[in-house]
Structures are given as C-alpha cells and as structure tokens.
Amino acid sequence: MAKTLSENPPKKKGTNWRKIKINWQLYVLLAPGLIYFLVFKYYPMYGVQIAFKDFRAVDGIFGSAWVGFDHFIRFFDSYYFWDLIKNTLGINLYALALFPISIIVALSLNELRDGKFKKTAQTITYAPHFISVVVFVGMIIAFLDPATGIINNFIQFLGFEPISFMTEPGWFKTIFVWSNEWQNLGWGAIIYLAALAGVDPQLHEAAKVDGATRLQRIWHINLPSIMPTIIILLILNMGNMMSIGFEKILLMQNELNLESSQVIQTYVYEAGLLHGQYSYSTAVGLFNSVINFAILIFFNRLARRTGTSLW
C-alpha cells in the first residue's frame, strides 16, 4: 500500500507531460500571449519599488534611498486628495449608472426582424467607436462651441443664452460620460448580441405557444440567458472603478474646468512626467491600483453567490 502511494506523484507528473506533448499546438498558440504578459506586464512590476524610495536616476532603482510610506502619507495628507477621489469616483459612478444602456440596445437590436434596417442600425451605433480619441474630442469641442457649435446654435434658436460647456466645471462629468457612452454604445452591445445568439429558439417558440408577449419573452428568456455575461462585464467595470480613460479626459481638460476634471490618472501624469516626481507619482498610481484590485476581489466574491464569477 505504501509503495502504491509513493508511486502516485511521478505517475501524475508523467501524465501531465503526456498531455502537454499531445496538445503541444495549443501551448504554442498560448505562448505569445503568455510571453507578452510576462515581459510587458509582470517584469516591469519590479519598478513599483520606487514608490517606497526617493528615486534618483543617477542612483538607479536599487541605489536610491528607502523612505517607506512617506510618499503615500504625503498624498493622503494633501489638500487635493479628497478632490481627486471625489472626481474619480463621481465620473465612474455616473458611468456605472449608464451601464444598462448597452444591454437595452443589444436587446432592441436582437428584436429587429428587418435585416437591412438592423445592419444599418448596427453600423450607426458601432461607427463612433472607430473614431480616434483626438478627433472625437475635437468633434465634442466643435459641437459645444459657444459661438459656432451646433448645440449652442440650437439653444439660441430656442431663445436661451449660449452655454460655455467646456469651461464650466458643472458640465464636465455629464459631457465626458455621455460622450463616452455615445462612442462605445454599439461596441459594448456586441458582446450581448453574441450571447443572445446562443439563446435556444425553442424557448421562444414554447413561450409564444403559452401566450407570452414579446416583452415577457425578453424579460423571462433573453435577459436571464445573458445574465452571466452581464455579471462578468459588471465585475470588470467595478475593477476599474478608480480608473478613467486617460487620453480623453486630458484632452478635454483645461484650467477652467480643472476642479471637476482632475482625476488620479491625470494627476499622476502631471506629477510624474511634467514635474519629475517619479517616486511620488508611482506611489499615487500604486495606491490607485491596489484600490481597484480590492474592489475587483470584493465584487467577484459577491458575484460568486449568483453562480457566476471571474474565478
């Protein structure tokens, strides 16, 4: 009996190697992605240690003096700490409130029966996603211009005074979030449409026989069928709760709307690249990543109770 137990581990190891040899083509396909993550995602993480050092380029990472949590304490004690948290969370919570829109669009497109009209609607909703961020922000600024913008021209046509949208802090979050929703609306619906394509048509046939209306079939068949997909995407969104698209917000930012547009990502850029405070900006970025990771773990564990989770 003891001999049999001692021989089990080598046998299991040999079985694993045998599986690898049999499916070696799959591992070759996996290798480029694995190498990419190791080289560009994991290997650079050794540089995170400068968040705990007084980094000087001449001394290098390992030669710089260790300062512990000094940079973190400096950030927590700064007068703009809560403003950055408020702006970052405010924009993300605003965007999270619009999360169901892409689901509604996908359910609506799935119900279209006219093939030509359906393709046209899909093209119209997908097209903005492929516009460059720089071009897209230029379009927003042009549309909202107080003198020549089409939005302000319409406002004046209704008899109201033009609004300087891009220079008033109160409008920034609304402009950023809704324009982002406009740009990514169709692209976000693609995943749900793919999930809806896997719904068994016999379920709908049976529901029709039972007298279910189209709305009832959407609510009781389509929506439950894509619920696992919804939960996974919601978890991923929650994992980015402290992160915002850096390029777009930086392009829309100006001195007049700074109190609403300054978020952690733009602050890290300003402190690190513009002011050369590498250790301090790394500490701020590390704090942001840790909070995102904690939120991801929490909501993934919460979602696990529904039977769907990332791991």
C-alpha positions in Angstrom: 0.0 0.0 0.0 2.8 2.4 0.9 4.6 1.5 -2.3 1.5 2.3 -4.4 1.0 5.7 -2.7 4.7 6.7 -3.2 4.4 5.9 -6.9 1.3 8.1 -7.5 3.1 11.5 -7.7 5.6 10.5 -10.5 2.7 8.9 -12.4 0.6 12.1 -12.2 3.6 14.2 -13.3 4.2 11.9 -16.3 0.5 12.1 -17.2 0.7 15.9 -17.3 3.7 15.9 -19.5 2.0 13.4 -21.8 -1.0 15.8 -22.1 1.3 18.7 -23.0 3.0 16.6 -25.7 -0.3 15.6 -27.1 -1.7 19.1 -27.2 1.6 20.9 -27.9 0.0 23.0 -30.7 -2.3 24.6 -28.2 0.6 25.6 -26.0 2.4 27.1 -28.9 -0.7 29.3 -29.6 -0.7 30.2 -25.9 3.0 31.1 -25.8 2.9 34.6 -27.5 0.2 35.8 -25.1 2.0 34.4 -22.1 5.3 35.9 -23.2 3.6 39.3 -23.8 2.2 39.4 -20.2 5.4 38.2 -18.7 7.6 40.8 -20.5 5.3 43.8 -20.6 3.0 43.3 -17.5 4.9 41.3 -14.9 8.5 42.1 -15.5 8.1 45.9 -15.2 6.4 45.4 -11.8 9.9 45.4 -10.2 9.9 49.2 -10.8 7.0 49.6 -8.3 9.5 49.6 -5.5 10.4 53.3 -6.4 7.1 54.2 -4.7 8.9 53.4 -1.4 12.2 55.1 -2.3 13.5 58.6 -3.0 14.2 57.7 -6.6 17.1 59.4 -8.4 18.0 58.5 -11.9 21.7 58.7 -11.2 21.5 56.2 -8.4 19.1 53.8 -10.1 16.3 51.9 -8.6 18.4 49.8 -6.2 20.7 52.6 -5.3 18.0 55.1 -4.3 17.3 55.7 -0.6 14.5 53.8 1.0 11.8 56.1 2.5 9.0 53.6 3.2 5.4 55.0 3.1 6.5 58.7 3.1 5.1 59.4 -0.4 1.8 57.7 0.4 1.4 59.8 3.6 2.2 62.9 1.7 -0.5 62.1 -0.8 -3.1 61.2 1.9 -2.3 64.5 3.7 -2.5 66.7 0.6 -5.4 69.1 0.3 -6.4 67.8 -3.1 -6.6 64.1 -2.1 -10.3 64.1 -1.5 -11.0 66.2 -4.6 -9.2 63.6 -6.7 -11.1 60.8 -5.0 -14.4 62.6 -5.4 -13.9 63.4 -9.1 -12.6 59.9 -10.0 -15.4 58.1 -8.2 -18.0 60.7 -9.3 -17.2 60.1 -13.0 -17.1 56.3 -12.6 -20.4 56.1 -10.7 -22.0 58.3 -13.3 -20.8 56.0 -16.0 -21.9 52.9 -14.0 -25.4 54.3 -13.8 -25.5 54.2 -17.7 -24.3 50.5 -17.7 -27.8 49.1 -18.6 -28.0 51.3 -21.8 -25.8 48.9 -23.9 -27.9 46.0 -22.7 -31.1 47.7 -23.8 -29.5 48.5 -27.2 -28.5 44.9 -27.6 -31.9 43.5 -26.7 -33.5 46.1 -29.1 -31.2 45.2 -32.0 -31.8 41.5 -31.4 -35.6 42.0 -31.8 -35.3 43.7 -35.2 -36.5 41.5 -38.0 -35.8 43.7 -41.0 -32.3 42.6 -41.9 -31.3 45.8 -43.8 -32.6 48.1 -41.1 -30.8 46.0 -38.5 -27.5 46.2 -40.3 -27.9 50.0 -40.7 -28.7 50.5 -37.1 -25.7 48.4 -36.0 -23.4 50.3 -38.3 -24.6 53.7 -37.0 -24.1 52.6 -33.3 -20.7 50.9 -34.0 -19.1 53.6 -36.1 -18.2 56.2 -33.3 -16.0 53.5 -31.6 -13.6 53.6 -34.5 -13.0 57.4 -34.4 -9.7 58.5 -32.9 -10.0 59.9 -29.4 -8.3 63.1 -30.5 -10.7 63.5 -33.4 -13.7 62.6 -31.2 -12.7 65.2 -28.6 -12.3 67.8 -31.4 -15.8 67.0 -32.5 -17.1 67.5 -29.0 -15.4 70.9 -28.6 -16.7 71.9 -32.1 -20.3 70.9 -31.3 -20.3 72.7 -27.9 -18.5 75.9 -29.0 -20.5 78.9 -27.6 -20.3 80.8 -30.9 -20.4 78.3 -33.7 -21.3 75.0 -32.1 -24.4 73.2 -33.3 -25.7 72.6 -29.8 -25.4 76.3 -28.8 -27.0 77.3 -32.0 -30.0 75.1 -31.2 -30.1 76.6 -27.7 -30.1 80.1 -29.1 -32.8 79.1 -31.6 -35.0 78.2 -28.6 -34.4 81.6 -27.1 -31.8 80.8 -24.4 -28.3 82.2 -23.9 -25.4 80.1 -25.2 -23.6 77.9 -22.6 -19.8 77.6 -22.4 -19.9 73.8 -21.7 -16.2 73.2 -21.8 -15.3 75.9 -19.3 -17.9 75.3 -16.7 -16.9 72.6 -14.1 -20.5 71.6 -13.5 -20.9 70.3 -17.1 -17.7 68.3 -17.4 -18.8 65.0 -15.9 -22.0 65.0 -17.9 -20.2 65.8 -21.2 -17.4 63.2 -20.5 -19.7 60.3 -19.5 -22.4 60.8 -22.2 -19.9 61.3 -25.0 -18.1 58.2 -23.9 -21.4 56.3 -23.9 -22.2 57.6 -27.4 -18.8 56.4 -28.6 -18.8 53.0 -27.1 -22.6 52.2 -27.2 -22.6 49.9 -30.2 -19.3 48.3 -29.3 -20.5 47.4 -25.8 -23.6 45.8 -27.3 -21.7 43.4 -29.5 -20.9 41.0 -26.6 -24.5 40.9 -25.5 -25.6 40.3 -29.1 -23.2 37.4 -29.3 -24.6 36.0 -26.0 -28.2 36.4 -27.4 -27.3 34.5 -30.5 -26.9 31.4 -28.3 -30.4 31.5 -26.9 -32.4 28.4 -27.9 -35.2 29.5 -30.3 -37.3 26.6 -29.0 -37.7 28.6 -25.7 -39.3 31.4 -27.6 -41.5 29.1 -29.6 -42.7 27.5 -26.4 -43.3 30.9 -24.8 -45.3 32.0 -27.9 -47.5 28.9 -27.5 -48.1 29.8 -23.9 -49.2 33.3 -25.0 -46.2 35.3 -23.8 -45.8 38.7 -25.3 -42.5 39.9 -26.8 -41.7 42.0 -23.7 -42.3 39.0 -21.5 -40.1 36.8 -23.6 -37.3 39.4 -23.4 -37.7 39.6 -19.7 -38.0 35.9 -18.9 -35.8 34.3 -21.6 -33.3 36.8 -23.2 -32.4 38.7 -20.1 -31.7 35.6 -17.9 -29.8 34.0 -20.8 -27.3 36.9 -20.9 -27.2 37.5 -17.2 -23.8 35.6 -16.7 -22.3 37.9 -19.4 -23.8 41.0 -17.7 -22.3 39.9 -14.3 -18.8 39.3 -15.8 -18.8 42.7 -17.5 -20.1 44.4 -14.4 -17.3 42.9 -12.3 -14.7 44.1 -14.8 -16.2 47.6 -14.8 -16.1 47.6 -11.0 -12.4 46.5 -11.2 -11.8 49.8 -13.0 -13.8 51.9 -10.6 -10.7 54.1 -9.7 -9.5 54.3 -13.3 -10.7 56.5 -16.2 -9.6 56.8 -19.8 -6.5 59.0 -19.5 -6.2 60.4 -23.0 -9.8 61.7 -23.4 -10.0 63.3 -20.1 -6.6 65.0 -20.6 -7.7 66.4 -24.0 -11.0 67.7 -22.5 -9.3 69.3 -19.5 -8.5 73.0 -19.2 -7.7 75.4 -16.4 -11.3 76.5 -16.0 -12.8 73.0 -15.5 -9.9 71.6 -13.6 -11.8 71.4 -10.3 -14.1 68.8 -11.9 -11.8 67.2 -14.4 -8.6 66.5 -12.3 -8.6 62.8 -11.6 -6.0 60.4 -10.2 -4.7 59.4 -13.7 -4.2 63.0 -14.9 -2.6 63.9 -11.5 -0.1 61.0 -11.8 0.8 62.3 -15.3 1.2 65.8 -14.1 3.3 64.9 -11.0 5.4 62.2 -12.7 6.1 63.4 -16.3 5.6 67.1 -16.0 7.2 67.7 -12.6 9.6 64.8 -12.4 8.3 63.5 -9.1 8.7 59.8 -10.1 8.6 58.2 -6.7 5.6 60.2 -5.6 3.6 59.7 -8.8 4.4 55.9 -8.6 3.0 55.8 -5.1 -0.2 57.5 -6.2 -0.5 55.1 -9.1 0.2 52.1 -6.8 -2.5 53.3 -4.4 -5.0 53.6 -7.2 -4.1 50.0 -8.5 -4.4 48.5 -5.0 -7.9 50.0 -4.5 -9.0 48.8 -7.9 -7.7 45.3 -7.1 -9.5 45.3 -3.8 -12.8 46.4 -5.4 -12.4 43.6 -8.0 -11.8 40.9 -5.4 -14.8 42.1 -3.3 -17.3 42.2 -6.2 -16.1 39.0 -7.7 -16.7 37.3 -4.3 -20.1 39.0 -4.1 -21.0 37.8 -7.6 -19.9 34.2 -6.8 -23.1 33.9 -4.8 -25.0 34.1 -8.1 -23.0 31.2 -9.5 -21.0 33.4 -12.0 -17.6 34.9 -11.3 -14.2 35.5 -12.9 -12.6 32.8 -10.8 
